Amino acid sequence: MKKSIIVLIVTLIPILGFSQDGDKEEKKINLKWSGFVKNDFFWDSRQTVTAREGHFLLFPAAVSEDADGNDINAKSNMNFLAVQSRLSLGITGPDVLNAKLSAKIEGDFFAQANANINLLRLRHAYVKMNWENTELLFGQYWIPMFVTGCFPGTVSFNTGVPFQPFGRNPQIRLTHKSGNLKLLAVASMQRDYSSRGPAGITGEYLRNSSMPELSGQIHFGNGKTFLTGIGGGYKQIVPQIVTGAGYATEETVSSFSSIAFLKIKTSPVTVKMEGIYGQNLPDVLSIGGFAVTDSTDITKGFVSYTPLTTMSAWMDIHTNGKKFQFGVFGGYTKNLGSENDIVGAVYGLGTNIESQYRISPRVIYNVGPARFAFETEYTVANYGASTDEKGVPVEITEANNLRLLFAVYYFFK
C-alpha cells in the first residue's frame, strides 16, 4: 500500500507542475530536478572521530594505550557508503511583490545520526525573493561562515572541517548588491549542528536565549575570477535554565566570530583561502566551546561562563581542466583558550586538542555525466593530557591518520 502511494505521488508531481495548459498562471510554475549519485570507498590508517559510520572525518582518535603500552586506536578500518547521494528540486513561479519568486528543497541520505543512516534528511529548504539588486531568503541554507563562492573543493564530504566552518541552519538572509559590492545580513537558529553544553548537543541553548545568531558580511568582486570579503557574527546561548540545586538561572555565554576570505581564478589555476577567528564554535564543527569560569553561589549552584577561542586557516589550490583536475587542500587550527581562568566543567568539541593540521592532495577525472576522484587526507591532531588554567591543552601527544578515498559520481539535471 505504501509503495503504491509513493508511486502515485511521484507520478502526480510533474502533472501538477506542467499540466493545465489552459491556465496561464499555472504555466509559470516550473519544476527542475537535479542531483547526483555518489559512492565513497575509504580506508583509514587508525581509528577516527567521525560521523555516519566513518564517512564524515573530523580528526584522528587520541592515543589510548593498554596495559602493555600498545595504542588501542592504532587500528586501521575501512567502509563503503552511498549516503551522500543527493536529490534537489528547484521551483520557480510567478512574481510576488514585484520580486522573482523561487524555492528549493534538497535532501540526501546522510540522515541525522548513525541510528538512521541511509534515511532521507533535509539539506536545503528555502524560498527566495529577488528584486533588481536585493535578495531575501527564508529557510534552511548554508551558514554565513560557509561562503558558497569560496570553499574547499575536496572530494571528502567534510569539505575541510574542522578548519572550514560547516553547516546549514534555518535563517532569514538579506543580500544587497551594488556593482561588485555585496552586503549580507543574516539572522539564524540551529538545526543539524548545535551548541554543546550540560544537556549534550542541542539547539535548546540558543532558543533559550530568545534571540537568533546575528551575522554580517561584505563581499567584493565579480565572483567568478575574483572574490574577497570579511564578516562577523554574534551568538548568545543559555547553557541551563535551572541549576543542579534546583534554582532558576539565566546566565548566558556570549561569543563573537570573524572570517576573511579570498578567491583568485586564472585560466590555469584557482586559489582560495580563508581565515577564521571565533569563540564557542562547535555548532559549525570547529574545535572549542565554553567553560565554567566562576562559581558565584555554591549553595544555589550559580556559575558564570567563558568562551574558548579558536583560530583556523586553510588554502585550496586546483587546476581548471575540464576533464582532469589536480588540487591540494591544507588547513590548520589551534585552541587559543579563554580570556578567564577555568574553574569548572568544559563543554565543546575537541577541547583536548591543542592544534591540528591536514594536507589533502586530490585528482579528479570528469567524463560526460560521470566523475572519478581520488584523494588522500593526512591529518595530525595534537592532544593534551591536561589543560592549563585558560583551557589550552598541554603535555601534547600526536595522533595522525592517513585516509585514502575513492569516489564515483553520476550527475543529472
Protein Blocks (a to p, Z undefined) as FASTA:
>chain_A
ZZmmmmmmmmmmmmmmmgokllmklmmpccddeddddddddddfbdcddeehhlaccbdc
dddddfkopafklcccddddfklpccddddddddeehiacdddddddfkbjbfklgoiac
dfbdcdddddfkbccdedjdddfklcfklccfbfblnlopakbgcdddddddddddehjb
ccdddddddfkbccddfkopafklmmmnopacddddddedehlmoccddddddddddfbf
bdfkopacfbdcdddddddddddddfkbccdddddddehillnopacddddfbdfblkno
pacdddddddddddddddfbfkbccdddddddddebjfbdcfbdcedehklbfbdcdddd
dddddehjbccddddddddddddfbdcfkopaehiadddddddddddddddZZ
